[in-house]
Amino acid sequence: MSRPEGLERLVRQVPDFPVPGVLFRDITPLLADAGALAESVDAMCQPWLDARVEIVASMEARGFLFGTAVATRLKAGFVPVRKAGKLPWSTFGTPYRLEYGEDVLEMHQDAFTPGARVLLVDDVIATGGTAAAVVALIEQLGGVVVGAQFLIEIAGLGGRAHLAGYDLRAVITYT
């Protein structure tokens, strides 16, 4: 279990949220601590400093918090991935499964040029359905997935298996 001191202590565990049986990892205390937030963003950027990332793609909503910060540090563009009907232009969409439901994610059809080197960034990978859907969208647009970076990985839920073959990194890992 990788748990960087100072960061892990600021991740609150909330049992039975949003549904019974789910242990939610609440990052809002970490976000409220300026030093921990900066340390988190630095740790998320470190593996990708020499990866020639051109675009960071993140899904709403917490992914946007880290995705824009990582994109800025890596001097890359940022592409938002949103739920169906939230983007104002022509989109590609794909359905995906959450830990506790289903939804559709969309990305603008002109979000980046084919061949762009894209890094997926989000706060948490759990079952991996959301991340796998974003990878599918990136590749549908002709992007090259450089890797996937998360603040937290909940390894016991098997999300990593949905991104087999991709370079997946997490700052904090729970079993």
C-alpha positions as CSV (number, residue, x, y, z in Angstrom):
1,M,0.0,0.0,0.0
2,S,1.5,3.3,-1.0
3,R,0.4,6.1,1.3
4,P,2.5,9.2,1.2
5,E,2.6,10.8,4.6
6,G,0.7,14.0,4.8
7,L,-1.6,13.3,1.9
8,E,-3.2,10.1,3.0
9,R,-4.1,11.5,6.4
10,L,-6.2,14.2,4.6
11,V,-8.4,11.7,2.7
12,R,-11.5,11.2,4.7
13,Q,-13.3,7.8,4.7
14,V,-17.1,8.1,4.4
15,P,-18.9,4.7,4.8
16,D,-22.1,4.0,2.9
17,F,-21.8,7.0,0.5
18,P,-23.4,7.5,-2.0
19,V,-25.0,4.1,-1.5
20,P,-24.8,1.4,1.2
21,G,-21.7,-0.7,1.0
22,V,-19.5,1.9,-0.7
23,L,-16.6,3.4,1.2
24,F,-16.1,6.8,-0.3
25,R,-12.7,8.5,-0.3
26,D,-13.4,12.2,0.3
27,I,-10.6,14.4,-0.9
28,T,-12.1,17.7,0.1
29,P,-9.9,18.0,3.2
30,L,-6.9,17.5,1.0
31,L,-8.1,20.1,-1.5
32,A,-8.5,22.6,1.4
33,D,-4.9,22.3,2.5
34,A,-2.8,24.4,0.2
35,G,0.4,22.5,0.8
36,A,-1.2,19.1,0.3
37,L,-2.9,20.2,-2.9
38,A,0.4,21.5,-4.3
39,E,2.2,18.3,-3.2
40,S,-0.6,16.2,-4.9
41,V,-0.3,18.0,-8.2
42,D,3.5,17.8,-8.1
43,A,3.4,14.1,-7.4
44,M,0.8,13.6,-10.2
45,C,3.1,15.5,-12.7
46,Q,6.4,13.9,-11.8
47,P,6.1,10.7,-13.9
48,W,5.1,12.7,-17.0
49,L,7.6,15.5,-17.1
50,D,9.5,14.0,-20.0
51,A,6.6,12.3,-21.7
52,R,5.9,15.1,-24.2
53,V,2.2,15.3,-23.1
54,E,0.3,17.6,-25.4
55,I,-3.2,17.3,-24.0
56,V,-4.6,16.4,-20.6
57,A,-8.1,14.9,-20.7
58,S,-10.1,14.8,-17.5
59,M,-13.7,13.9,-16.6
60,E,-16.0,16.0,-14.5
61,A,-16.1,17.1,-11.9
62,R,-13.1,16.4,-9.5
63,G,-10.9,15.3,-12.5
64,F,-11.1,18.9,-13.7
65,L,-9.5,20.1,-10.5
66,F,-6.4,18.0,-11.0
67,G,-6.5,17.9,-14.8
68,T,-6.2,21.6,-15.3
69,A,-3.4,21.9,-12.7
70,V,-1.4,19.0,-14.3
71,A,-2.0,20.4,-17.8
72,T,-0.6,23.8,-16.7
73,R,2.5,22.3,-15.1
74,L,3.2,20.1,-18.1
75,K,2.6,23.0,-20.5
76,A,-0.2,21.0,-22.2
77,G,-3.7,21.8,-23.3
78,F,-6.7,20.6,-21.4
79,V,-9.8,18.8,-22.7
80,P,-12.9,18.3,-20.6
81,V,-14.8,15.1,-20.7
82,R,-18.4,15.6,-19.6
83,K,-21.6,13.8,-19.2
84,A,-24.0,13.6,-22.2
85,G,-25.5,16.9,-23.2
86,K,-23.1,19.2,-21.3
87,L,-20.7,20.2,-24.1
88,P,-21.9,22.9,-26.6
89,W,-20.4,21.5,-29.8
90,S,-20.3,18.3,-31.9
91,T,-19.3,15.4,-29.7
92,F,-18.4,11.7,-29.6
93,G,-19.9,9.8,-26.7
94,T,-19.5,6.4,-25.1
95,P,-21.5,4.6,-22.4
96,Y,-19.7,3.5,-19.2
97,R,-20.4,1.8,-15.9
98,L,-19.9,3.4,-12.5
99,E,-19.4,1.5,-9.3
100,Y,-23.1,2.1,-8.7
101,G,-24.8,2.9,-12.0
102,E,-24.4,3.7,-15.7
103,D,-23.9,7.0,-17.7
104,V,-22.5,8.4,-21.0
105,L,-19.4,10.5,-21.4
106,E,-18.7,12.9,-24.3
107,M,-15.8,14.8,-25.7
108,H,-15.8,17.4,-28.5
109,Q,-15.0,15.9,-31.9
110,D,-12.3,18.6,-32.5
111,A,-10.8,18.4,-29.0
112,F,-7.3,17.7,-30.4
113,T,-5.6,16.7,-33.6
114,P,-5.1,13.1,-34.5
115,G,-1.8,11.8,-33.1
116,A,-1.9,14.1,-30.1
117,R,-0.2,12.7,-27.0
118,V,-2.9,12.6,-24.4
119,L,-2.6,12.0,-20.6
120,L,-5.8,10.9,-18.7
121,V,-6.0,12.5,-15.3
122,D,-8.6,12.0,-12.6
123,D,-8.9,12.0,-8.8
124,V,-9.7,8.3,-8.3
125,I,-9.7,5.0,-10.2
126,A,-12.0,2.5,-8.6
127,T,-13.7,0.0,-11.0
128,G,-12.1,1.6,-14.0
129,G,-15.2,2.0,-16.2
130,T,-15.0,5.8,-16.4
131,A,-11.3,5.7,-17.2
132,A,-11.8,3.0,-19.9
133,A,-14.5,5.1,-21.5
134,V,-12.3,8.1,-21.6
135,V,-9.4,6.1,-23.2
136,A,-11.9,4.8,-25.8
137,L,-13.0,8.4,-26.6
138,I,-9.3,9.6,-26.8
139,E,-8.5,6.8,-29.2
140,Q,-11.7,7.4,-31.2
141,L,-10.5,10.9,-31.9
142,G,-7.1,9.5,-33.0
143,G,-5.2,10.5,-29.8
144,V,-2.2,8.5,-28.4
145,V,-2.8,7.7,-24.8
146,V,0.5,8.4,-23.0
147,G,-0.8,7.1,-19.7
148,A,-3.3,7.6,-16.9
149,Q,-2.6,9.5,-13.7
150,F,-4.8,9.3,-10.6
151,L,-4.5,10.8,-7.1
152,I,-6.0,7.6,-5.6
153,E,-6.3,4.0,-6.8
154,I,-8.6,1.7,-5.0
155,A,-6.8,-1.5,-6.1
156,G,-9.3,-3.9,-4.6
157,L,-12.0,-2.9,-7.1
158,G,-9.9,-4.0,-10.1
159,G,-9.9,-0.8,-12.2
160,R,-6.4,-1.3,-13.3
161,A,-7.5,-4.3,-15.4
162,H,-9.6,-2.0,-17.6
163,L,-6.5,-0.1,-18.5
164,A,-4.2,-3.1,-19.1
165,G,-1.4,-2.1,-21.5
166,Y,-1.5,1.5,-20.5
167,D,0.9,3.2,-18.0
168,L,-1.3,3.8,-15.0
169,R,0.0,5.7,-12.0
170,A,-1.5,6.7,-8.6
171,V,-0.1,8.8,-5.8
172,I,-2.0,6.9,-3.1
173,T,-3.1,3.3,-3.4
174,Y,-5.6,1.6,-1.1
175,T,-6.1,-2.2,-1.3
